[in-house]
Amino acid sequence: MKSLEYTVNLLPNLVQHTLAGMKIGRYHEILNPKYEDEYEDWIRRDLKVLPDLGKIEGVSSTTWFALLYQIPVYLASDDLASLLDIYDMLTVNPTYEVIRLFLDKQIIIEKFIPESKFHTYLGYSGKPPSPWPEVIQQFSDAVTYTYDSVYRKRWQKISPELEKKAELLSTKYAKRIDWIGWWEERTNIKFPYDTFQIELIDSVRTMGTSLLADRDGFYARTSAEKISNNVSHEIGTHIMYNTHAILSDEVGSLIEEDMERYLRTVEVLSWALNRELHQNNNLEWTMDNAFQWIEVRDEVAAVADEFRKGSFLNALAKGYSVMEV
């Protein structure tokens, strides 16, 4: 049986803390409330001077997230020195050459996105073009500063609290049902990873922040039931978007045509199936109001009930036709 693994690690917490302090990706707007009065002082003013990342994004519009968060944190061991080494490598080497140095992780990443399509996720091919080497180096300096000035001592208090939450989730929720098995049976699609690793995050109120392939970050300072609901939702999104979908006849061309539209469809149909899972298993459902900002949410969600045989990628193709962007 494929399993859920609730984990507590320094690096995703430290880097999200730094993103908030740098006001990158508007992370400062979704801070854990206890940090709202102090985040302006986390990082030296001279380290906060970065180019407007929104104006230098690549094709995928996720270049900063891939380079500053996902790739380095995914590849690194859970220590600062390892993370800083990877930032250094990413400033001068083609990104996929760095990934190849970690063969076991490369194999898993290729289940998420094929090497032939990696440039569409990253936003460029080959070595990082200007100003990315400078951006990566400056962010690396900011991570170091955050750790030395604030986070080294803070983590000593945070990590035991997160470990306690991980233990609760592991004992009370992870084995309540066969979560991944339910999704595989309902969608007729295999979850491409043996384990879904759930990183508990302290600093930022975000649910289901992808950390590449088989890892996601979830805000720990909320109810265990809400975390469990969102974990199940992300199992669904990971089934519906990965290398299998990207290379498929059913939706591959749609992903190429309009990635944003496809991913919105993924979110809504995952939401619909997750609601079905919780209702069928008499589990508390906490996400009724999710994705209301998508005006056609309910119309797209209704597509889910039409498809109970064959690959659920066919439902995604139908939902894509209904989705508006």
C-alpha positions in Angstrom: 0.0 0.0 0.0 1.3 3.4 -0.9 1.7 5.6 2.2 1.4 9.1 3.6 4.4 10.3 5.5 4.1 13.4 7.8 7.5 15.0 8.2 9.2 17.9 9.9 12.3 19.4 8.2 14.2 22.6 8.7 14.7 23.7 5.0 11.1 24.1 3.7 10.3 26.1 6.9 13.5 28.2 6.7 13.1 29.0 3.0 9.4 29.9 3.3 10.3 32.1 6.3 12.8 33.9 4.1 10.4 34.3 1.2 8.0 36.0 3.5 10.8 38.3 4.9 11.8 39.2 1.3 8.2 39.8 0.3 8.6 37.4 -2.6 5.4 35.8 -4.0 3.4 37.8 -1.5 4.2 35.2 1.1 4.2 38.0 3.7 0.5 38.4 3.2 -0.2 34.8 4.4 2.1 34.7 7.4 1.3 32.8 10.6 -0.3 35.6 12.5 2.2 35.5 15.3 4.9 36.8 12.9 3.0 39.7 11.3 4.5 42.3 13.6 8.1 41.3 13.1 8.7 40.0 9.6 9.9 43.4 8.2 13.0 43.1 10.4 13.9 39.5 9.6 16.3 40.4 6.8 18.8 43.2 6.3 17.5 46.0 4.0 20.4 45.6 1.5 19.5 41.9 1.0 15.9 42.8 0.0 16.9 44.7 -3.1 15.9 42.2 -5.9 14.7 42.8 -9.4 11.0 42.6 -10.0 10.6 38.9 -10.3 7.2 39.2 -12.0 8.9 40.9 -14.9 11.6 38.3 -15.5 9.6 35.1 -15.2 10.1 32.4 -17.7 7.5 30.6 -19.8 6.1 28.7 -16.9 5.7 31.8 -14.7 7.2 29.8 -11.8 10.9 30.4 -12.3 11.5 32.1 -9.0 9.6 29.4 -7.1 11.5 26.6 -8.9 14.9 28.1 -8.4 14.6 29.6 -4.9 12.3 27.0 -3.3 11.3 23.8 -5.0 14.5 22.5 -6.6 17.1 23.5 -3.9 14.9 22.3 -1.0 14.0 19.1 -2.8 17.6 18.2 -3.6 19.2 19.2 -0.4 19.8 17.2 2.7 18.0 18.7 5.7 20.9 21.0 6.6 21.8 24.6 5.7 25.2 23.7 4.2 23.7 21.3 1.7 21.1 23.9 0.7 23.7 26.6 0.2 25.8 24.2 -1.9 22.9 23.6 -4.3 22.2 27.4 -4.6 25.8 27.8 -5.6 25.5 25.1 -8.2 22.3 26.5 -9.6 23.9 29.9 -10.2 26.4 28.5 -12.7 25.2 25.2 -14.1 22.3 24.1 -16.3 19.6 23.2 -13.8 19.0 19.7 -15.0 22.7 19.0 -14.8 22.4 19.8 -11.1 19.5 17.4 -10.7 21.4 14.6 -12.4 23.9 14.7 -9.5 21.1 13.3 -7.3 20.1 10.2 -9.3 17.5 8.8 -6.8 15.7 12.2 -6.8 16.1 12.6 -10.6 14.2 9.4 -11.1 11.3 10.7 -9.0 11.4 14.2 -10.6 11.0 12.5 -14.0 7.7 11.0 -12.8 6.6 14.6 -12.2 7.8 16.2 -15.4 9.8 14.6 -18.2 13.2 16.0 -19.0 12.0 17.0 -22.5 9.4 19.3 -20.9 11.5 20.6 -18.0 12.2 23.9 -19.7 8.4 24.7 -19.7 8.4 24.2 -15.9 11.6 26.1 -15.3 11.1 28.9 -17.8 14.4 28.6 -19.6 16.9 26.0 -21.1 20.6 25.6 -20.3 22.5 27.8 -17.9 20.5 30.4 -15.9 20.3 33.6 -17.9 20.8 37.0 -16.3 19.7 38.1 -13.7 19.0 34.7 -12.2 22.5 33.9 -11.0 22.5 37.2 -9.1 19.0 36.6 -7.8 19.8 33.1 -6.6 23.0 34.3 -4.9 21.3 37.1 -3.1 18.5 34.9 -1.9 21.0 32.4 -0.7 22.6 35.2 1.3 19.2 36.1 2.7 18.5 32.5 3.8 21.9 32.4 5.6 21.1 35.7 7.3 17.6 34.6 8.3 19.0 31.4 9.8 21.9 33.1 11.7 19.9 36.1 13.0 16.5 34.6 13.7 15.8 31.0 12.8 18.5 28.9 14.4 17.1 29.5 17.9 13.5 29.7 16.7 13.7 26.3 15.1 14.7 24.7 18.4 11.2 25.7 19.7 9.2 25.2 16.5 10.4 21.7 15.6 9.2 19.9 18.7 5.8 21.5 18.2 5.6 20.4 14.6 6.8 16.9 15.5 3.9 16.6 18.0 1.5 17.6 15.2 3.1 15.1 12.8 2.6 12.3 15.4 -1.1 13.2 15.7 -1.6 13.2 12.0 0.3 10.0 11.5 -1.6 8.1 14.2 -5.1 9.5 13.8 -5.4 10.3 10.1 -2.8 8.7 7.9 -4.2 5.2 8.2 -7.8 6.1 8.6 -8.4 4.8 5.1 -6.2 3.9 2.2 -6.1 7.5 0.9 -4.0 6.9 -2.2 -5.7 3.6 -3.0 -9.1 5.4 -3.1 -7.8 8.0 -5.5 -6.2 5.4 -7.7 -9.4 3.3 -7.9 -11.7 6.3 -8.5 -9.6 7.8 -11.2 -8.1 4.6 -12.8 -4.8 6.4 -12.7 -1.8 5.3 -10.7 -0.3 7.6 -8.1 3.3 7.8 -9.5 5.1 7.8 -6.2 5.5 5.1 -3.5 5.1 7.7 -0.7 3.5 11.1 -0.4 5.7 13.2 1.9 3.8 15.9 3.8 6.0 18.7 5.1 4.5 20.5 8.1 5.1 24.3 7.8 5.1 26.8 10.6 5.5 30.3 9.1 3.1 30.6 6.2 -0.7 29.8 6.0 -0.7 28.0 2.7 -2.2 24.6 2.1 -0.6 22.2 -0.4 2.5 24.1 -1.5 4.2 21.8 -4.0 7.7 20.9 -3.2 8.2 18.9 -6.4 7.0 15.5 -7.3 6.2 13.5 -4.1 6.4 16.3 -1.5 4.0 19.1 -0.5 4.1 21.7 2.4 1.0 22.2 4.6 0.4 24.8 7.3 0.6 23.1 10.6 -1.1 25.7 12.8 -4.6 24.7 11.9 -6.8 21.8 12.7 -5.6 18.3 12.0 -8.8 17.6 10.1 -8.3 20.6 7.8 -4.8 19.4 7.1 -6.0 15.9 6.3 -8.7 17.3 3.9 -6.0 19.3 2.0 -3.6 16.4 1.9 -6.2 14.3 0.2 -6.9 17.1 -2.2 -3.2 17.2 -3.1 -3.1 13.5 -3.7 -5.7 14.2 -6.4 -3.8 17.0 -8.0 -0.6 14.9 -8.1 -2.5 12.1 -9.9 -3.9 14.5 -12.4 -0.8 16.5 -13.2 2.5 14.6 -13.7 4.5 13.1 -16.6 1.7 10.6 -17.3 -0.7 13.4 -18.0 1.8 15.6 -19.8 2.6 12.8 -22.3 -0.9 11.5 -22.6 -3.2 11.6 -25.7 -6.1 12.8 -23.6 -4.8 16.0 -22.1 -1.1 16.5 -23.2 -2.1 18.9 -25.9 -4.3 20.9 -23.5 -1.5 21.3 -21.1 0.6 22.7 -23.9 -2.2 24.9 -25.0 -3.0 26.6 -21.7 -1.3 25.3 -18.6 -3.2 27.7 -16.3 -6.6 26.6 -17.6 -5.6 22.9 -17.2 -4.3 23.4 -13.6 -7.5 25.2 -12.6 -9.5 22.2 -14.0 -7.2 19.9 -12.0 -8.0 21.8 -8.8 -11.7 21.8 -9.3 -12.0 18.1 -10.3 -9.7 17.1 -7.4 -12.0 19.2 -5.1 -15.1 17.4 -6.4 -13.6 13.9 -6.0 -12.2 14.8 -2.6 -15.7 15.8 -1.5 -17.0 12.5 -2.7 -14.3 10.6 -0.8 -15.2 12.3 2.4 -18.9 11.9 2.0 -18.6 8.2 1.1 -16.4 7.5 4.1 -18.3 9.6 6.6 -15.3 11.9 7.2 -15.5 15.5 8.2 -15.4 17.8 5.1 -13.8 21.2 5.7 -13.4 22.5 2.1 -16.9 23.3 1.0 -16.0 26.9 0.3 -12.8 26.2 -1.6 -12.2 27.5 -5.1 -15.3 29.7 -5.1 -13.2 32.4 -6.9 -13.5 30.1 -9.9 -16.8 31.2 -11.3 -17.5 27.9 -13.1 -16.4 25.8 -10.2 -19.7 23.9 -9.8 -20.1 23.4 -13.5 -16.7 21.9 -13.8 -17.1 19.9 -10.6 -20.3 18.3 -12.0 -18.2 16.7 -14.8 -16.6 14.4 -12.2 -19.8 12.3 -11.8 -19.9 11.6 -15.5 -16.7 9.7 -15.6 -16.4 6.5 -13.5 -14.9 4.2 -16.0 -11.7 4.6 -18.0 -8.9 7.1 -17.2 -10.1 10.2 -15.4 -7.9 12.2 -17.8 -11.0 12.1 -20.0 -12.9 14.0 -17.3 -10.1 16.5 -17.3 -10.5 17.0 -21.0 -14.2 17.6 -20.6 -13.7 19.9 -17.6 -11.1 21.9 -19.5 -13.7 22.6 -22.2 -16.0 24.0 -19.5 -13.4 25.9 -17.6 -13.1 29.7 -18.1 -9.9 31.6 -17.5 
